Amino acid sequence: MAQNKHADKRSDEADEAVGRRKFLTSVAGFTSAGLLAKRVESAGTPVRHSGSTAREAVPSAVPPVPSRGALAVDGGLPVRSTRLGTNFPGPLYYDEEERREVLEVLDRRAPFRWYGIGPKGGTPDKCDRFEKEFATHQGANYCIAVTSGTAALVTALAALGAGPHDEVILPAWTWYSCYNAILAVGATPVFAEIDESMNIDPADIERHVTPRTKIIMAVHVMGEPADMDATLAVARKRNLKVLEDCAQSMGASYKGRPVGSMGDCGIYSFQLCKTISAGEGGALVTSDPDLFERAARIHDIGQLRHPHAAMLGRPPRLDMLAGFNFRMSECTGAVMRAQLRKVDRIVADFRDKGTRVAQGIQDLPGIHFRKHNDAEGGLRSFVYFRTAGKTQRDRFIAALKAENVPASTMEGSALLPVEPFIEKKQTVEAGWPSFAGAEEKSMRYGAACCPRTISIWQGYVGIPMDPKYSNQDVADIVAAIRKVYAAMVNT
């Protein structure tokens, strides 16, 4: 995760803190009585020394007994006696289904998706079946299974026609793969600000559109969908393509439609920390047959194999072309078939935990949650709330960790424009087409291109959810936030 390289805006934070302090003056007793217990003072204890003669008792300095009302970071007793961790969701749900699917691949001796070893083996079908099942689940006509989310991004960008002298607009807060994939096809990244949803701000997209703009990359960040209505409106107005990056939000939806099904195409990642996982893997979905044929060829060294030709449903329109080798293996496809059958349960478990935590703290005076573009469609894999700024945010995180509950800054992505190698436009070699022309050379990255994104990043505390949290875990998280909020929000 990117590290903040900028100074605190201390005066702004102080002004906001003063406003909160005045607001909270009349509500200091909102938390439970147990969390507001007074610190216990310990008196001196008489001591005796060994020997035949008793000596006068001498007061002994005994440490005070920690109070449950005091913050653990200040020496009080923590809400939990042991640290509460979080786990990556997909593997938590592994069972005999994944085992059976993988064993079938081994029994068939057919790990390669297109063909097996002949009479001594069986016919591979895991990737083929996964593609059809995944497309149906995500509300698309076509799916291509690939080796990673990054491979899916490169395939999608190339299939959409991005190349040298083209620009792709992406959010300033997203993962490195988004930027890297744009460079991989020779196009130029253009950063737009995010809004309080932590996703790309549609209102900021249009000011970045130029005659060279080709694609808007709408990234659904950390489990919550971007504002697709407004993003698609800009794209239609300016005749641009929309690529949905759903790597961090598989299972989320926007107004009843699965993420990835609204733009020209959508991509997904099945890396370890994603909603469903085989360790690595990715997918691309679309309902455009021409885009599907291009992507199918690009991901498989320019060929259109029979299963994809049959899925296309019309005669091929392209000849052999230069492509990559991003084919998913049968072992990955096997695990993903089993995981896909569980995704709705995983999403329901995430939403249950995240919703209950949010409900448990929503009455805190002045609390400001992350904006949700669809109140029902997000994963709720994180609960985010805003503080007065970086200083208070960091103190809040340290205090929550001391209470033995997890807390972090906005994570899972990076402030890309301020990354040194991006600000300097460093590439594998000089003259890379993404920055070779006069227009590209004149483009400037750095903090100046995303001040609002930096401000948002500096303000939010994130509480990660584990879909397998117990009721007690959820209660402890709520208790810890309430305890720390009472002590810190007005300081």
C-alpha positions in Angstrom: 0.0 0.0 0.0 1.2 3.4 -0.9 2.7 5.5 1.9 1.6 9.1 2.4 4.4 11.5 1.4 2.6 14.7 2.3 2.5 17.0 5.3 -0.6 17.1 7.5 -3.0 19.9 7.0 -2.9 20.6 10.7 -4.9 23.8 10.7 -7.8 22.3 8.8 -7.8 19.3 11.1 -7.8 21.5 14.2 -10.7 23.6 12.9 -12.7 20.4 12.2 -11.8 19.0 15.6 -13.0 22.1 17.4 -16.3 21.8 15.6 -16.7 18.2 16.6 -15.7 19.1 20.2 -18.5 21.7 20.5 -21.0 19.3 18.9 -20.1 16.5 21.4 -20.2 18.6 24.5 -23.7 17.6 25.3 -23.4 13.9 24.4 -20.3 12.8 26.3 -22.2 10.0 27.9 -23.4 8.1 24.8 -21.2 5.1 25.3 -21.9 2.3 27.7 -21.4 2.7 31.4 -18.8 -0.1 31.4 -16.7 1.8 28.9 -16.8 4.9 31.0 -15.7 3.4 34.3 -13.3 5.5 36.3 -9.7 4.5 36.6 -9.1 2.6 39.9 -6.4 4.0 42.1 -4.3 1.6 44.2 -3.1 2.5 47.6 0.4 1.7 49.1 0.8 -1.7 50.6 2.7 -2.4 53.8 5.7 -4.7 53.4 7.7 -6.8 55.9 11.4 -7.7 55.6 12.8 -11.0 56.7 14.5 -11.2 60.1 13.6 -11.6 63.8 12.4 -8.0 64.3 9.4 -6.6 62.5 10.1 -3.2 61.0 7.7 -0.3 60.4 5.6 -0.8 57.3 6.9 1.1 54.3 4.5 2.3 51.5 5.1 0.4 48.3 4.6 1.8 44.8 2.1 -0.6 43.2 1.0 0.1 39.6 -2.6 1.2 39.3 -5.1 -1.4 38.2 -6.0 -0.8 34.5 -9.5 0.5 34.0 -11.8 -0.8 31.3 -12.9 2.8 30.7 -9.5 4.0 29.9 -8.2 3.4 26.4 -5.8 0.5 26.1 -3.3 2.7 24.2 -3.2 4.8 27.5 -2.8 1.8 29.8 -6.4 0.7 30.2 -7.8 -2.8 29.7 -8.5 -3.7 26.0 -11.9 -4.7 24.8 -10.5 -8.0 23.7 -7.8 -10.0 25.5 -6.5 -11.4 22.3 -5.9 -9.8 18.9 -8.7 -10.2 16.4 -7.4 -11.0 12.9 -9.0 -11.1 9.5 -8.7 -13.8 6.9 -8.9 -13.8 3.1 -12.4 -15.1 2.3 -12.2 -17.6 -0.6 -10.0 -20.3 1.0 -12.0 -20.1 4.3 -14.8 -21.8 2.4 -12.7 -24.6 0.8 -14.2 -28.0 1.4 -14.8 -31.3 -0.4 -16.3 -29.4 -3.4 -12.9 -27.9 -4.4 -11.1 -31.1 -3.5 -13.4 -33.2 -5.8 -13.1 -30.7 -8.7 -9.3 -30.8 -8.5 -9.1 -34.5 -8.1 -11.1 -34.9 -11.3 -8.5 -33.0 -13.2 -5.7 -35.2 -11.7 -7.6 -38.4 -12.4 -8.1 -37.3 -16.0 -4.5 -36.3 -16.3 -5.8 -33.2 -18.1 -4.3 -30.0 -16.6 -4.3 -28.1 -19.9 -7.6 -26.6 -20.9 -7.6 -27.4 -24.6 -6.7 -31.0 -24.7 -5.5 -34.0 -22.7 -2.9 -36.7 -23.2 -5.0 -39.1 -25.3 -6.3 -42.6 -24.5 -4.6 -42.6 -21.1 -6.3 -39.5 -20.0 -9.7 -37.8 -20.0 -11.1 -34.7 -21.7 -10.6 -31.3 -20.0 -13.7 -29.3 -19.3 -13.2 -27.2 -16.1 -12.3 -23.9 -17.7 -15.0 -24.3 -20.4 -17.7 -24.9 -17.8 -16.4 -22.2 -15.5 -16.6 -19.6 -18.3 -20.2 -20.4 -19.1 -21.2 -20.5 -15.5 -19.4 -17.3 -14.6 -20.9 -15.4 -17.6 -24.3 -16.4 -16.5 -23.7 -15.5 -12.9 -22.4 -12.0 -13.9 -25.2 -11.3 -16.4 -23.0 -11.4 -19.5 -23.0 -13.4 -22.7 -19.4 -14.3 -22.8 -16.5 -15.0 -20.5 -12.8 -15.6 -21.0 -10.9 -17.3 -18.1 -7.3 -16.0 -17.7 -4.3 -16.3 -15.4 -4.8 -13.2 -13.3 -6.7 -9.9 -12.9 -3.8 -8.1 -14.5 -3.9 -10.4 -17.5 -7.6 -9.7 -17.8 -6.9 -5.9 -17.7 -4.3 -6.2 -20.5 -6.6 -8.4 -22.6 -9.5 -6.0 -22.1 -7.6 -2.9 -22.9 -6.1 -4.4 -26.0 -9.5 -5.8 -27.1 -11.0 -2.3 -26.7 -8.3 -1.0 -29.0 -6.2 1.0 -26.6 -2.6 1.7 -27.9 0.0 4.4 -28.4 -1.3 8.0 -28.4 -4.6 6.8 -26.7 -5.5 7.9 -23.2 -7.3 5.9 -20.5 -8.9 7.7 -17.6 -8.6 5.9 -14.3 -9.0 6.8 -10.6 -6.0 8.2 -8.7 -6.8 5.7 -5.9 -6.6 2.2 -7.3 -4.2 -0.7 -7.6 -0.9 -0.7 -9.6 -2.2 -3.2 -12.1 -4.6 -0.6 -13.6 -1.7 1.7 -14.3 0.6 -1.0 -15.4 -1.8 -2.6 -17.8 -2.4 0.7 -19.6 1.4 1.0 -20.1 1.6 -2.6 -21.3 -0.6 -1.7 -24.3 1.3 1.5 -24.9 -1.5 3.9 -23.9 -1.2 6.8 -21.5 -2.9 6.9 -18.0 -4.8 10.0 -17.0 -5.8 10.3 -13.4 -9.2 11.5 -12.2 -10.1 12.3 -8.6 -12.1 9.9 -6.4 -15.1 11.0 -4.3 -16.3 10.0 -0.8 -17.3 6.6 -2.2 -13.5 6.0 -2.8 -14.3 5.3 -6.4 -13.7 7.5 -9.5 -15.7 10.7 -9.4 -17.8 11.0 -12.5 -17.9 14.8 -12.1 -14.1 14.9 -12.5 -13.9 12.5 -15.5 -15.2 14.9 -18.1 -12.6 17.6 -17.5 -9.9 15.0 -18.4 -11.4 14.0 -21.7 -9.4 15.0 -24.8 -9.5 13.9 -28.4 -7.1 11.2 -27.5 -9.3 9.7 -24.7 -10.5 6.2 -25.6 -11.5 4.4 -22.4 -12.8 5.2 -18.9 -11.7 2.6 -16.4 -14.3 2.4 -13.7 -12.8 0.6 -10.7 -15.1 -0.8 -8.1 -12.8 -0.3 -5.1 -12.8 -2.3 -1.9 -16.2 -4.0 -2.3 -18.3 -1.0 -3.3 -19.6 -0.2 -6.8 -18.7 3.0 -8.6 -21.4 5.4 -9.7 -22.1 3.7 -13.0 -25.1 5.8 -14.1 -23.1 9.0 -14.1 -20.0 7.3 -15.5 -21.9 5.7 -18.4 -23.6 9.0 -19.1 -20.2 10.7 -19.6 -19.0 7.8 -21.8 -22.1 8.0 -24.0 -21.8 11.7 -24.3 -18.2 11.6 -25.3 -18.3 8.3 -27.3 -15.9 6.5 -24.9 -15.6 2.8 -23.9 -16.1 1.8 -20.3 -14.0 -1.0 -18.7 -15.2 -2.1 -15.3 -12.4 -3.3 -13.0 -14.2 -5.6 -10.5 -11.1 -7.2 -9.0 -11.8 -6.0 -5.5 -15.6 -6.3 -5.7 -16.6 -9.7 -7.2 -20.2 -10.3 -5.9 -21.2 -6.7 -5.6 -24.0 -5.1 -7.7 -25.2 -1.7 -8.8 -29.0 -1.2 -8.9 -29.6 -4.9 -9.3 -26.9 -5.5 -12.0 -23.7 -7.4 -11.2 -20.6 -5.3 -11.4 -18.9 -5.9 -14.7 -22.1 -6.3 -16.7 -22.8 -2.6 -17.4 -19.7 -1.3 -19.3 -18.3 -2.6 -22.6 -16.5 -5.3 -20.6 -15.6 -6.2 -17.0 -12.6 -7.9 -15.4 -12.2 -9.9 -12.2 -9.3 -11.2 -10.1 -9.2 -14.5 -8.2 -6.0 -13.8 -6.4 -5.8 -14.8 -2.7 -7.4 -11.8 -1.1 -10.4 -11.5 -3.5 -14.0 -12.6 -2.8 -13.4 -16.0 -4.4 -10.0 -17.4 -5.1 -7.8 -20.1 -6.5 -4.6 -18.3 -5.4 -4.4 -16.6 -8.8 -6.6 -16.3 -11.8 -8.9 -13.8 -13.6 -11.7 -13.4 -16.0 -13.1 -11.0 -18.6 -16.8 -10.7 -19.4 -18.6 -8.9 -22.2 -21.9 -9.2 -24.1 -20.3 -7.8 -27.3 -19.4 -10.6 -29.8 -16.8 -8.6 -31.6 -15.1 -7.6 -28.4 -15.3 -11.2 -27.2 -13.6 -12.5 -30.4 -10.8 -10.0 -30.1 -10.3 -10.8 -26.4 -10.4 -14.6 -27.0 -7.7 -14.3 -29.6 -5.5 -11.8 -27.7 -5.5 -14.0 -24.6 -4.5 -17.1 -26.6 -1.6 -16.2 -28.9 -4.0 -14.9 -31.6 -6.0 -18.1 -32.1 -9.8 -18.7 -31.7 -10.1 -22.2 -30.4 -13.2 -24.3 -31.1 -14.9 -23.9 -27.7 -14.7 -20.1 -28.0 -15.7 -20.2 -31.6 -18.8 -22.2 -30.6 -19.5 -19.7 -27.8 -19.2 -16.8 -30.2 -22.3 -18.1 -32.1 -21.3 -16.6 -35.5 -18.5 -17.1 -38.0 -15.2 -15.6 -36.9 -14.5 -12.2 -38.5 -10.8 -11.9 -37.6 -7.7 -13.7 -38.9 -4.8 -14.8 -36.8 -3.2 -12.0 -34.9 -0.4 -11.4 -32.3 -1.5 -12.2 -28.8 -0.4 -13.4 -25.4 -0.6 -16.6 -23.4 -3.0 -15.8 -20.6 -4.8 -19.1 -20.6 -6.2 -20.4 -17.3 -5.2 -23.9 -16.3 -7.7 -26.7 -15.6 -6.6 -26.9 -11.9 -7.5 -23.2 -11.5 -10.7 -23.6 -13.4 -11.6 -26.6 -11.1 -11.2 -24.6 -7.9 -13.1 -21.6 -9.4 -16.1 -23.7 -10.4 -16.5 -24.8 -6.7 -15.8 -21.2 -5.4 -18.4 -19.7 -7.8 -21.1 -21.9 -6.3 -20.3 -20.4 -2.9 -19.9 -16.7 -3.9 -23.4 -15.7 -2.9 -23.0 -17.3 0.5 -19.6 -15.5 1.0 -21.2 -12.2 0.0 -24.1 -12.7 2.3 -21.7 -13.4 5.2 -19.7 -10.3 4.4 -22.8 -8.1 4.3 -24.1 -9.5 7.5 -20.9 -8.7 9.4 -20.3 -5.3 7.8 -23.9 -4.2 8.2 -24.1 -5.1 11.9 -20.9 -3.3 12.7 -22.2 -0.2 10.8 -25.5 -0.4 12.6 -23.8 -0.7 15.9 -22.0 2.6 15.5 -24.3 4.6 13.3 -25.7 6.6 16.3 -22.4 8.0 17.2 -22.6 11.8 17.0 -21.2 13.2 13.8 -20.0 9.9 12.4 -19.4 10.1 8.7 -19.4 6.8 6.8 -18.0 6.1 3.3 -20.5 7.1 0.6 -22.4 4.1 -0.9 -23.5 4.4 -4.5 -25.8 1.5 -3.9 -26.9 0.9 -0.3 -27.8 -2.7 -1.0 -25.2 -3.7 -3.6 -21.9 -3.4 -1.8 -19.9 -6.3 -0.2 -19.4 -4.4 3.1 -16.0 -6.1 3.3 -14.8 -2.9 5.0 -16.5 -0.4 7.3 -15.0 3.0 6.7 -15.6 6.2 8.7 -14.0 9.6 8.4 -11.9 11.5 11.0 -10.7 15.1 11.1 -7.6 14.3 9.2 -4.4 12.3 9.1 -3.3 13.0 12.7 -6.6 12.0 14.2 -6.9 9.1 11.8 -3.5 7.6 12.8 -4.3 8.1 16.5 -7.7 6.4 16.0 -6.1 3.4 14.3 -3.4 3.0 16.9 -6.1 3.1 19.7 -8.3 0.5 18.0 -5.3 -1.8 17.5 -4.5 -1.5 21.1 -8.0 -2.6 21.9 -7.1 -5.7 19.8 -9.4 -5.1 16.9 -8.2 -4.6 13.3 -8.0 -1.1 11.9 -6.2 0.5 9.0 -6.0 3.4 6.6 -7.7 3.1 3.2 -5.9 0.0 1.9 -6.0 -2.5 -1.0 -5.0 0.3 -3.4 -2.4 3.1 -3.7 -2.2 6.8 -4.3 -0.7 6.2 -7.7 0.1 9.7 -8.9 2.5 10.3 -6.0 4.3 7.0 -6.4 7.9 8.0 -7.3 8.2 5.7 -10.3 4.9 7.0 -11.7 5.6 10.6 -11.0 8.8 10.2 -12.8 7.2 8.2 -15.6 9.7 5.4 -15.2 9.3 2.6 -17.7 11.3 -0.6 -18.6 13.3 1.4 -21.1 13.4 5.0 -22.4 11.1 6.0 -25.2 8.2 3.8 -24.1 5.2 4.8 -26.3 3.0 5.7 -23.4 5.2 8.8 -22.8 7.0 9.2 -26.1 4.9 12.0 -27.7 4.9 15.7 -26.9 1.5 15.6 -25.3 2.5 12.6 -23.2 5.7 14.2 -22.1 3.9 17.4 -21.0 1.6 15.5 -18.8 2.3 15.9 -15.1 1.6 13.5 -12.3 2.2 13.9 -8.6 0.2 15.4 -5.7 -1.0 18.4 -7.8 -3.2 16.2 -9.9 -5.1 14.5 -7.1 -5.4 16.8 -4.0 -8.9 15.7 -3.1 -8.0 12.1 -3.4 -5.1 12.6 -1.0 -7.4 14.5 1.4 -9.9 11.6 1.4 -7.2 9.1 1.9 -5.8 11.0 4.9 -9.2 11.1 6.6 -10.6 7.6 6.7 -10.3 4.7 9.2 -11.1 1.3 7.8 -12.3 -1.7 9.8 -11.8 -4.9 7.7 -14.5 -7.6 7.9 -14.0 -11.3 8.0 -17.0 -13.2 6.7 -16.5 -15.9 9.3 -16.5 -13.5 12.3 -18.5 -14.7 15.3 -21.3 -12.7 17.0 -18.8 -12.0 19.8 -16.2 -10.7 17.3 -18.8 -8.3 15.8 -19.8 -7.1 19.3 -16.1 -6.5 20.2 -15.5 -4.4 17.1 -18.5 -2.3 17.9 -17.5 -1.9 21.5 -14.0 -0.9 20.6 -15.1 1.7 18.1 -17.5 3.2 20.5 -14.9 3.3 23.3 -12.3 4.9 21.2 -14.7 7.3 19.5 -15.9 8.6 22.8 -12.4 9.5 23.8 -10.9 10.6 20.6 -13.3 12.2 18.2 -13.3 15.5 20.2 -9.5 15.7 20.7 
